[in-house]
Amino acid sequence: MEQNNNLTAQQSLQIISETFNNSRKGILRNSAKYFMLWGALLTVTSLVVYLLWHFTGKPQWNFLWFAMPAIGYPAAALLGRSDAAVPQNEVSKMLSSVWGVFGAFAVTLSAIAVALVPMNVSLIIVILFGLAECVSGALLKNWPITICGFLLGIGGAVVAMLVKSEAQLLIFTLAGILLLVTGFIMKLQYK
Amino acid sequence: MFPKLDPLLHSELRLAVMSILAGVESADFTYIRTQTGATAGNLSVQIEKLDAAGYITVEKGFKGRKPCTTCRITPAGQEAFGKYVEALKEYLSSGAS
């Protein structure tokens, strides 16, 4: 693009809408990789903890959950370094905030449940997850993501109340897959 | 009578720069150059013009060890951009081009 001062009104509007949309798409496409990173981590962690608990009968393997933020946050920071030039817009900032808040609640509640007050952490986290996924879908104006988030939150809460011990963890495998799918959808939606 | 189009914005590259900055909090020079496909020299000149008009602010700093120029739209720039778009809409709704 070079200098052209003899624009018609249509050309001007076309430049505005094309530039604005391309920039928006690029920013949201860039956000997709964070969904994929956390989705992959959640899927792997939940499966590993499930299998170890299932075959050894020891619920202490749940401490492995704390490895997830320990790996995820530095990995996300590394990913962010590679795209330092990509700015944030309102939607990507809100997505970061929603999942940042979710992460803070999930880690803090898990720590409290382990150290202070025992509680059904799976139930609380799956509801928070469904809520965060629903809000993400609404921000991205993507109904499948919103509906999947809603179904996972509500369905996961029911399963967390009905199913005991390690089988509960499979809800989070499903949640991880949903995050991965969300990332793929974003990649396709903002191609 | 149609409102006069802001001559500073009525230019392909400057308009593209303002369109990018209107949708983000801030953007660095490299990103704007990639998005517009402009040459570094030409982009620098146009950014200086927008900065001189008070439509954007330009901050030179470092990201790690690399130099980094960050551009941000100002409230005056947002207002001018909004007026420009409104004026365009009036032109188009009247059938003029």
Boltz contact constraints between the chains, C-beta under 6 A:
constraints:
  - contact:
      token1: [A, 1]
      token2: [B, 12]
      max_distance: 6.0
  - contact:
      token1: [A, 1]
      token2: [B, 13]
      max_distance: 6.0
  - contact:
      token1: [A, 1]
      token2: [B, 16]
      max_distance: 6.0
  - contact:
      token1: [A, 1]
      token2: [B, 36]
      max_distance: 6.0
  - contact:
      token1: [A, 1]
      token2: [B, 37]
      max_distance: 6.0
  - contact:
      token1: [A, 1]
      token2: [B, 38]
      max_distance: 6.0
  - contact:
      token1: [A, 3]
      token2: [B, 13]
      max_distance: 6.0
  - contact:
      token1: [A, 4]
      token2: [B, 12]
      max_distance: 6.0
  - contact:
      token1: [A, 5]
      token2: [B, 11]
      max_distance: 6.0
  - contact:
      token1: [A, 8]
      token2: [B, 97]
      max_distance: 6.0
  - contact:
      token1: [A, 9]
      token2: [B, 88]
      max_distance: 6.0
  - contact:
      token1: [A, 9]
      token2: [B, 91]
      max_distance: 6.0
  - contact:
      token1: [A, 9]
      token2: [B, 92]
      max_distance: 6.0
  - contact:
      token1: [A, 9]
      token2: [B, 97]
      max_distance: 6.0
  - contact:
      token1: [A, 10]
      token2: [B, 97]
      max_distance: 6.0
  - contact:
      token1: [A, 12]
      token2: [B, 88]
      max_distance: 6.0
  - contact:
      token1: [A, 13]
      token2: [B, 88]
      max_distance: 6.0
  - contact:
      token1: [A, 15]
      token2: [B, 15]
      max_distance: 6.0
  - contact:
      token1: [A, 15]
      token2: [B, 16]
      max_distance: 6.0
  - contact:
      token1: [A, 16]
      token2: [B, 19]
      max_distance: 6.0
  - contact:
      token1: [A, 19]
      token2: [B, 16]
      max_distance: 6.0
  - contact:
      token1: [A, 19]
      token2: [B, 19]
      max_distance: 6.0
  - contact:
      token1: [A, 19]
      token2: [B, 20]
      max_distance: 6.0
  - contact:
      token1: [A, 20]
      token2: [B, 19]
      max_distance: 6.0
  - contact:
      token1: [A, 20]
      token2: [B, 23]
      max_distance: 6.0
  - contact:
      token1: [A, 23]
      token2: [B, 20]
      max_distance: 6.0
  - contact:
      token1: [A, 23]
      token2: [B, 23]
      max_distance: 6.0
  - contact:
      token1: [A, 23]
      token2: [B, 35]
      max_distance: 6.0
  - contact:
      token1: [A, 24]
      token2: [B, 23]
      max_distance: 6.0
  - contact:
      token1: [A, 84]
      token2: [B, 63]
      max_distance: 6.0
  - contact:
      token1: [A, 85]
      token2: [B, 28]
      max_distance: 6.0
  - contact:
      token1: [A, 85]
      token2: [B, 30]
      max_distance: 6.0
  - contact:
      token1: [A, 85]
      token2: [B, 31]
      max_distance: 6.0
  - contact:
      token1: [A, 87]
      token2: [B, 24]
      max_distance: 6.0
  - contact:
      token1: [A, 87]
      token2: [B, 27]
      max_distance: 6.0
  - contact:
      token1: [A, 89]
      token2: [B, 23]
      max_distance: 6.0
  - contact:
      token1: [A, 89]
      token2: [B, 24]
      max_distance: 6.0
